[in-house]
């Protein structure tokens, strides 16, 4: 938890009205999370939720915490 809290991040607010067909996701409760990430133009969505694993979008890059460490931080550890 200390590691994640040391990273830079921005808060993105989820709008009350969303376009319902921007992408498909199995769990409708996850739609606002990815929708907010897309409209907020974030670079990386860090999640352990497996419902995000098979979504094919260009941006944001969707990574698990361990994939993030392997891809971006393995050279510093």
Secondary structure, 3 states (H helix, E strand, C coil): CHHHHCCCCCCCCCCCCCCCCCCCCCCHHHHHHHHHHHHCCCCEEECCCHHHCCCCCCCCEEECHHHHHHHHHCCCC
